[in-house]
Protein backbone atom coordinates (compact mmCIF):
# COMPACT_ATOMS: atom_id res chain seq x y z
CA UNK A 1 0.00 0.00 0.00
CA UNK A 2 2.73 2.48 0.99
CA UNK A 3 4.83 1.75 -2.10
CA UNK A 4 1.83 2.05 -4.42
CA UNK A 5 0.89 5.38 -2.82
CA UNK A 6 4.45 6.72 -2.84
CA UNK A 7 5.28 5.77 -6.42
CA UNK A 8 3.55 8.70 -8.21
CA UNK A 9 5.46 11.18 -6.03
CA UNK A 10 8.78 9.61 -7.04
CA UNK A 11 8.24 9.69 -10.81
CA UNK A 12 10.37 12.87 -11.30
CA UNK A 13 13.21 11.16 -9.43
CA UNK A 14 12.66 7.98 -11.44
CA UNK A 15 13.12 9.78 -14.76
CA UNK A 16 16.09 11.74 -13.44
CA UNK A 17 17.86 8.87 -11.70
CA UNK A 18 17.58 6.55 -14.68
CA UNK A 19 19.51 9.02 -16.83
CA UNK A 20 21.90 10.14 -14.08
CA UNK A 21 22.55 6.57 -13.00
CA UNK A 22 23.05 5.62 -16.63
CA UNK A 23 25.60 8.40 -16.99
CA UNK A 24 27.47 7.17 -13.91
CA UNK A 25 27.43 3.60 -15.19
CA UNK A 26 28.87 4.67 -18.54
CA UNK A 27 31.59 6.82 -16.92
CA UNK A 28 32.51 4.04 -14.50
CA UNK A 29 32.70 1.40 -17.20
CA UNK A 30 34.91 3.67 -19.32
CA UNK A 31 37.55 3.38 -16.59
CA UNK A 32 37.76 -0.31 -17.43
CA UNK A 33 35.85 -1.76 -14.48
CA UNK A 34 33.35 -4.59 -14.71
CA UNK A 35 29.73 -3.43 -14.76
CA UNK A 36 29.07 -5.38 -11.55
CA UNK A 37 31.28 -2.94 -9.63
CA UNK A 38 29.11 -0.02 -10.74
CA UNK A 39 25.99 -1.82 -9.50
CA UNK A 40 27.67 -2.80 -6.22
CA UNK A 41 28.83 0.78 -5.63
CA UNK A 42 25.30 2.11 -6.21
CA UNK A 43 23.94 -0.38 -3.68
CA UNK A 44 26.42 0.18 -0.83
CA UNK A 45 27.58 3.77 -1.46
CA UNK A 46 24.60 5.48 -3.12
CA UNK A 47 26.08 8.96 -3.04
CA UNK A 48 25.00 10.54 -6.32
CA UNK A 49 27.46 13.36 -6.94
CA UNK A 50 29.91 11.56 -4.63
CA UNK A 51 29.92 8.59 -6.99
CA UNK A 52 30.55 10.85 -9.96
CA UNK A 53 33.51 12.28 -8.08
CA UNK A 54 34.68 8.81 -7.10
CA UNK A 55 35.15 7.86 -10.75
CA UNK A 56 38.17 10.16 -10.80
CA UNK A 57 39.52 8.73 -7.55
CA UNK A 58 40.47 5.52 -9.32
CA UNK A 59 43.05 7.35 -11.40
CA UNK A 60 46.71 6.84 -10.42
CA UNK A 61 48.21 9.45 -8.12
CA UNK A 62 45.08 10.34 -6.16
CA UNK A 63 45.96 10.24 -2.46
CA UNK A 64 43.76 9.03 0.38
CA UNK A 65 43.66 12.47 2.03
CA UNK A 66 42.48 14.02 -1.22
CA UNK A 67 39.73 11.42 -1.46
CA UNK A 68 38.59 12.08 2.12
CA UNK A 69 38.64 15.86 1.76
CA UNK A 70 36.85 15.98 -1.60
CA UNK A 71 34.21 13.49 -0.47
CA UNK A 72 33.55 15.53 2.66
CA UNK A 73 33.28 18.79 0.74
CA UNK A 74 30.87 17.32 -1.82
CA UNK A 75 28.63 15.72 0.80
CA UNK A 76 28.88 18.20 3.68
CA UNK A 77 25.39 19.48 2.83
CA UNK A 78 23.98 16.21 4.21
CA UNK A 79 24.84 17.40 7.71
CA UNK A 80 22.21 20.10 7.33
CA UNK A 81 19.74 17.67 5.78
CA UNK A 82 20.10 15.30 8.72
CA UNK A 83 19.65 18.01 11.34
CA UNK A 84 16.29 18.98 9.86
CA UNK A 85 15.05 15.37 9.90
CA UNK A 86 16.24 14.24 13.34
CA UNK A 87 12.76 14.28 14.83
CA UNK A 88 11.06 12.46 11.95
CA UNK A 89 13.73 9.77 11.62
CA UNK A 90 13.84 9.31 15.40
CA UNK A 91 10.31 7.90 15.27
CA UNK A 92 11.04 5.32 12.57
CA UNK A 93 12.61 2.58 14.70
CA UNK A 94 14.42 -0.10 12.68
CA UNK A 95 13.96 1.88 9.48
CA UNK A 96 16.06 4.76 10.82
CA UNK A 97 19.54 3.49 9.75
CA UNK A 98 18.39 2.95 6.19
CA UNK A 99 16.66 6.34 6.06
CA UNK A 100 19.92 8.00 7.11
CA UNK A 101 21.90 6.01 4.54
CA UNK A 102 19.47 6.71 1.69
CA UNK A 103 19.14 10.47 2.23
CA UNK A 104 20.05 11.96 -1.14
CA UNK A 105 19.24 15.47 -2.37
CA UNK A 106 16.20 14.33 -4.32
CA UNK A 107 14.90 12.08 -1.54
CA UNK A 108 15.35 14.89 0.97
CA UNK A 109 13.34 17.18 -1.28
CA UNK A 110 10.47 14.70 -1.46
CA UNK A 111 10.53 13.96 2.28
CA UNK A 112 10.31 17.66 3.11
CA UNK A 113 7.74 18.77 0.55
CA UNK A 114 5.39 15.82 0.08
CA UNK A 115 2.18 15.86 2.07
CA UNK A 116 1.61 12.48 3.74
CA UNK A 117 -1.62 10.86 2.45
CA UNK A 118 -4.16 10.18 5.19
CA UNK A 119 -4.60 6.51 4.28
CA UNK A 120 -0.96 5.47 4.86
CA UNK A 121 1.36 5.47 7.87
CA UNK A 122 3.99 8.21 7.76
CA UNK A 123 7.02 6.02 8.46
CA UNK A 124 6.02 3.47 5.81
CA UNK A 125 5.36 6.21 3.26
CA UNK A 126 8.72 7.91 3.86
CA UNK A 127 10.53 4.57 3.75
CA UNK A 128 8.83 3.72 0.45
CA UNK A 129 9.99 7.00 -1.10
CA UNK A 130 13.59 6.43 0.02
CA UNK A 131 13.65 2.79 -1.08
CA UNK A 132 12.10 3.46 -4.49
CA UNK A 133 14.59 6.26 -5.18
CA UNK A 134 17.43 3.90 -4.28
CA UNK A 135 16.11 1.27 -6.68
CA UNK A 136 15.92 3.83 -9.49
CA UNK A 137 19.56 4.77 -8.97
CA UNK A 138 20.69 1.12 -8.95
CA UNK A 139 18.68 0.41 -12.10
CA UNK A 140 20.12 3.41 -13.92
CA UNK A 141 23.67 2.49 -12.93
CA UNK A 142 23.15 -1.09 -14.08
CA UNK A 143 21.72 -0.08 -17.46
CA UNK A 144 24.51 2.44 -18.05
CA UNK A 145 27.32 0.10 -17.06
CA UNK A 146 25.95 -2.80 -19.10
CA UNK A 147 25.26 -0.59 -22.12
CA UNK A 148 28.76 0.85 -21.86
CA UNK A 149 30.25 -2.62 -22.34
CA UNK A 150 28.50 -3.23 -25.66
CA UNK A 151 27.82 0.24 -27.12
CA UNK A 152 30.53 2.89 -27.67
CA UNK A 153 29.64 6.13 -25.86
CA UNK A 154 31.04 9.63 -25.88
CA UNK A 155 30.64 10.57 -22.22
CA UNK A 156 31.55 14.23 -22.67
CA UNK A 157 28.96 16.41 -20.91
CA UNK A 158 26.88 13.46 -19.74
CA UNK A 159 27.40 14.38 -16.07
CA UNK A 160 25.26 17.52 -16.61
CA UNK A 161 22.25 15.22 -16.15
CA UNK A 162 22.54 15.63 -12.38
CA UNK A 163 22.50 19.43 -12.60
CA UNK A 164 19.47 19.22 -14.89
CA UNK A 165 17.61 17.08 -12.34
CA UNK A 166 18.28 19.61 -9.56
CA UNK A 167 16.89 22.36 -11.78
CA UNK A 168 13.73 20.37 -12.53
CA UNK A 169 13.08 19.66 -8.84
CA UNK A 170 13.64 23.32 -7.94
CA UNK A 171 11.25 24.53 -10.65
CA UNK A 172 8.59 22.02 -9.55
CA UNK A 173 8.82 23.22 -5.95
CA UNK A 174 8.66 26.85 -7.07
CA UNK A 175 5.58 26.27 -9.21
CA UNK A 176 3.91 24.40 -6.34
CA UNK A 177 3.99 27.68 -4.38
CA UNK A 178 3.56 28.14 -0.64
CA UNK A 179 7.23 27.73 0.30
CA UNK A 180 9.07 30.18 -1.91
CA UNK A 181 10.84 32.12 0.85
CA UNK A 182 13.38 29.30 1.51
CA UNK A 183 13.94 29.01 -2.25
CA UNK A 184 14.66 32.73 -2.56
CA UNK A 185 17.02 32.57 0.41
CA UNK A 186 18.86 29.67 -1.18
CA UNK A 187 19.21 31.29 -4.60
CA UNK A 188 20.27 34.73 -3.32
CA UNK A 189 22.73 33.32 -0.77
CA UNK A 190 24.32 31.04 -3.34
CA UNK A 191 24.71 33.75 -5.98
CA UNK A 192 26.18 36.28 -3.54
CA UNK A 193 28.61 33.86 -1.92
CA UNK A 194 29.69 32.45 -5.26
CA UNK A 195 30.72 35.96 -6.24
CA UNK A 196 32.51 36.42 -2.92
CA UNK A 197 34.30 33.07 -2.56
CA UNK A 198 34.57 31.94 -6.18
CA UNK A 199 33.33 28.87 -8.00
CA UNK A 200 35.57 26.41 -6.11
CA UNK A 201 34.85 27.52 -2.53
CA UNK A 202 31.26 28.77 -2.28
CA UNK A 203 29.35 25.57 -1.43
CA UNK A 204 30.10 25.32 2.29
CA UNK A 205 29.69 29.07 3.02
CA UNK A 206 26.42 29.02 1.09
CA UNK A 207 25.06 26.09 3.10
CA UNK A 208 26.03 27.76 6.38
CA UNK A 209 24.45 31.06 5.32
CA UNK A 210 21.24 29.35 4.20
CA UNK A 211 21.00 27.39 7.44
CA UNK A 212 21.51 30.54 9.57
CA UNK A 213 18.85 32.42 7.59
CA UNK A 214 16.34 29.58 7.80
CA UNK A 215 16.87 28.95 11.50
CA UNK A 216 16.84 32.62 12.52
CA UNK A 217 13.81 33.36 10.35
CA UNK A 218 11.94 30.14 11.03
CA UNK A 219 8.99 31.79 12.77
CA UNK A 220 8.47 34.33 10.00
CA UNK A 221 8.86 31.70 7.26
CA UNK A 222 6.39 29.31 8.86
CA UNK A 223 3.94 32.14 9.39
CA UNK A 224 4.26 33.11 5.74
CA UNK A 225 3.73 29.53 4.61
CA UNK A 226 0.64 29.20 6.81
CA UNK A 227 -0.78 32.44 5.43
CA UNK A 228 -0.28 31.27 1.85
CA UNK A 229 -1.93 27.94 2.66
CA UNK A 230 -4.96 29.73 4.04
N, C-alpha and C positions, 0 to 999 in steps of 0.2 A: 504493500500500500504506500509506504513512504517513498520508495524508489519510483513508483509510477507517478506519484504526485510531484516529486522533485524534478523529474526528467525535463518537463517543458521549460523550467527555469534555467536549466543548464545547457540548453541548445546553443546559445551564443558561445559558450566555452567549448562545447563539442566541436563546432565548426572551426573555431580558432585553434584549439589544441591539436586537431587532426593535422592542420597545415604546419603549425609550429613544431609539433612532435615529428612530423615528416621531415621538416628541415633539419632538425637535430639529428635524426637517424641518418640522413644523407651525409651531413657534415662529419658525423662520427665514423661512418663507414669509409669515407674518403681518406681517413687516417690509416686505413688498412686493418681495422679491427673487425672481427666477426660480428654479424648482426645480433647475435645473442647477447653480446656485451652491452649493446645499446639498450636492449629490452631490459636486461638486468639492472642497468644503471637507472632507468626510468622507474623501476619498481622500488629499489632500495634507497635511491637518492632523491628523485622527484623534486628537482630544484629549479626547473624552468631556465631562467637566465643563468643560473649557476652552472647548469649542465652545458649551456652554450659556451660559457667561459672555460669549463673544464676540458673541452675539446682541445684547446690550445695548451693545456697543462701537460698533455702527453708528448709535447715536443721536447727534444733534447735541450738541456741547459736550463730548464725551469726548476728553480729551487723550492724546497718545501716551505720556507718562510714566505716566498712570493705567493705560493698557492694559498696558504692560510690567510694572508693579508687580503688578497684579492677576493677570496671567497667571502670573508667577513664584510668587506666593503660593499660587495654586490648584494648581500643578503641582510645587511644590518637593519633594513626597514622592517624586517619581521619581528624585531624587538618591540616596535611600536604596535604592530598588528596584535601580537600576543597580549600586550598590556590591556588592550581594549576588549579582549575576549576572555579575560581571566574568569569573570563571574559566570559566563555562559558555559565555558568548558568545564568549570569546576563542578557543575551539576550533571555531567555526562558519564560519570563512573568509569567503567572499563573502556568506554569509547574515547576517553580523554587523550591517551597517548597517541592514538591514530589521528585524532583531530589536530593535535599539535604538529605532528609530522606532515600532515597533508595540507597545511595552511599556505597556499600559494596566493599570489596577488588576485587572481581571478576568483578563487574560492572565497577569499576574504571579502571581496566585493559583494558576492552573492550572499554570504552569511550576514553581512551588515545591512543590506538593502532589501532583502526579500522578506515579505510579510509571511509569517508562518500560517498556513491554512488551518482552519479550525478543526478539521476532521483528521489531523495527524499529530502525533506527539512531537514536540519541538526537537528533542535530542535525536530521534530517529530521522526526522526531516533533514536536520543539519548534517548528520552522518551520511545520509544518502547523497546529498549534494557533494560533499567532500570525496566520497568513494567513487561516484560517477565521474567527477572531474579527473581523478587519478586514472581511472580506466581509459578515458579519452586520451590522456597523455601517453600512456603505455601503448595504446593502439596506434597512435600517430607515429611514435618512435619505431615501432615494429614495422609498419608499412614503409616508412622512409628508409630504414636500414636494409630491409629485404629488397626494396626497389633499387637501392643504390648498388646492390651486388649484381644486378642483371641489366640495368639501364644506365647509360652514361649521363651524368648530370653536370651542369655548370652551376655550382653552388654560390656564385657571386651574388650578393644582395639578398639571398634567401632568408638570412636571419632577421630581415626587416619585418617578417611576419609577426614577431612578438610585439614590436612597437605598434603595428597596425591593430593588433588585438586590444592593446591598452587603449588606443584611441577610440575604438568601437565601444568598449565598455564605458569609457568616460562620456561619450556622446549619448549613449542610452540612459545613463544616470541623469545627465543634464536634461534630456527631453522628458524624463519621468517627473521632473519638478519636485518641489517640496524640500529639497536638501541641497540647494545650490550654494549656500554660504560656505560650507566646507570646500566645495569645488573651487570657488573663487579664491579662497585662502590658499589652496594648494597651487593653483596656477600662478597667482601673483607672487607668492613666496618663491616658487621655483624659478620664475623668470628673473626676478630681482637678484637672487643669490647666484644664479648662473652668471649673470653679468659681473657680480662682485668677485666670485671665487674661480670662475672659469669652468670650461666644459669638463675638466677632469676631477674637480674637487667640490662640486656643488651639491651632490646627492645627500651626504650626511648633514651638512648645515641646513639644507632645505627640509629634511625630515624633522630635525630638531625644532626649527622655526614653526613648521606646520603644527607639530605636537603642542608647543607652547601656546600658539594662537587658539587651537581647538580646546585645550584644557582651560585656559584663562577665560575664554569666551563661551564656555559650555552652556551656561544658563541662558545667555542671549540667543545662542544658536538654537537650543531646544525650544525656546519660546517662539522663535521665528518659524521653526518647523511646525509647531503645534498650530500657530496662527494660519499658516498656509493650508494645513490639513483641514482646518475648520472652514 
